[in-house]
Amino acid sequence: MDRFVLWGTYCENAEEKRLPFRDEHLNRLSILKSNGILITLGPTKCTRYVFGIFEAISVEEVKKLLHDDIYWKEGIWTSLEVYPWTQAF
C-alpha cells in the first residue's frame, strides 16, 4: 500500500450547500477511516480547499473513492488532485 495526498477545491458557499449531504459524507469517511484507507481529510480554515491523505494501492483507486463521494457528485468539491506521497517523518 502507498500513501496519496489529495488537494481539491470547494464550491462557493460550500458550508451552506453541503448541509443536506454532510451526514452521508461523514458516515462514508468514517467507514473509509475504520478500513484504514483514509488517514485524514478536511477543509482548510478558509473552507476553499480540501486536503486529505489516503492509503491505497493506486492513484486510480483514490480517485474512484473521491468520485463516488456525495460531495463530488453534488458539486460541493469542484476539483480534486491526487498525488503519490512519501512520508519523510
C-alpha positions in Angstrom: 0.0 0.0 0.0 1.1 3.5 -0.8 0.1 6.9 0.6 -1.6 9.6 -1.5 -2.3 13.3 -0.9 -5.5 15.0 -2.0 -5.8 18.7 -2.8 -9.1 20.0 -4.0 -11.4 22.9 -4.0 -14.9 23.6 -2.7 -17.7 25.4 -4.5 -18.8 28.9 -3.4 -20.9 28.8 -0.2 -19.9 25.2 0.4 -20.7 25.4 4.1 -24.4 26.0 3.3 -24.6 23.8 0.2 -23.1 20.8 1.9 -25.6 20.6 4.7 -28.1 18.2 3.0 -25.2 15.8 2.2 -23.0 16.2 5.2 -24.2 13.2 7.2 -23.8 10.8 4.2 -20.4 12.3 3.5 -19.1 11.9 7.1 -20.6 8.4 7.5 -18.8 7.3 4.4 -15.5 8.9 5.6 -15.9 7.1 8.9 -16.1 3.8 7.1 -13.0 4.6 5.0 -11.1 5.6 8.1 -12.1 2.4 10.0 -10.9 0.4 7.0 -7.5 2.1 7.1 -7.9 3.7 3.7 -8.5 7.3 4.9 -5.8 8.7 7.1 -7.2 12.3 7.4 -9.4 14.6 5.4 -10.8 18.1 5.9 -11.2 21.6 4.7 -8.7 24.4 5.2 -9.8 27.1 7.7 -10.9 29.3 4.8 -13.1 26.4 3.5 -11.9 27.0 0.0 -9.7 23.8 -0.2 -9.9 20.2 0.9 -6.8 18.2 2.0 -6.6 14.5 2.6 -4.2 11.6 3.0 -5.2 8.1 1.8 -3.5 4.7 1.9 -4.3 2.7 -1.1 -3.0 0.6 -4.0 -3.1 3.3 -6.7 -4.0 6.8 -7.6 -6.9 5.4 -9.6 -8.3 3.7 -6.5 -8.2 7.0 -4.6 -9.7 9.0 -7.4 -12.6 6.4 -7.7 -13.2 6.7 -4.0 -13.4 10.5 -4.3 -15.6 10.5 -7.4 -18.0 8.2 -5.6 -18.4 10.7 -2.7 -21.6 12.7 -2.5 -19.6 15.9 -2.2 -18.2 15.3 -5.7 -21.5 14.1 -7.1 -23.3 17.1 -5.8 -20.7 19.7 -6.9 -19.5 20.6 -3.3 -16.0 19.6 -4.4 -15.2 21.3 -7.7 -11.7 19.9 -8.3 -9.6 17.1 -7.0 -5.9 16.4 -7.5 -4.3 13.2 -6.1 -0.6 12.7 -5.9 1.6 9.8 -4.6 3.2 10.9 -1.4 6.3 9.8 0.5 6.1 10.4 4.2 9.5 11.5 5.4 8.7 11.6 9.2 
